[in-house]
């Protein structure tokens, strides 16, 4: 499989929130487990996966637009991350929003989105 260059990625909410993305990190998609080891277990511990998984969080770096209100107090809504060739869709809500305004440089912001429920992947 050939590598994919990270350009053209967009994020869209049902609410219409839009941002010029500089970079993103989707971290923490995880699934818990139960340790089923006991005093008679030998060799190595025995684990069983849980049925539910945590869809994780998306940290987004973007150009800051002072006229655009971040959806920090909006309820969870459908969020589509479009990677160009594939889209990942899940319900999400914003949990953090921070602004950086350096002297004589571009203003940026960082937002953190918490995903809830299943992730649907579709070809673009």
Secondary structure as GFF3:
##gff-version 3
##sequence-region A 1 124
A	DSSP	beta_strand	10	13	.	.	.	ID=ss1
A	DSSP	beta_strand	21	27	.	.	.	ID=ss2
A	DSSP	beta_strand	30	35	.	.	.	ID=ss3
A	DSSP	beta_strand	47	54	.	.	.	ID=ss4
A	DSSP	beta_strand	57	63	.	.	.	ID=ss5
A	DSSP	beta_strand	77	82	.	.	.	ID=ss6
A	DSSP	beta_strand	86	100	.	.	.	ID=ss7
A	DSSP	beta_strand	108	123	.	.	.	ID=ss8
###
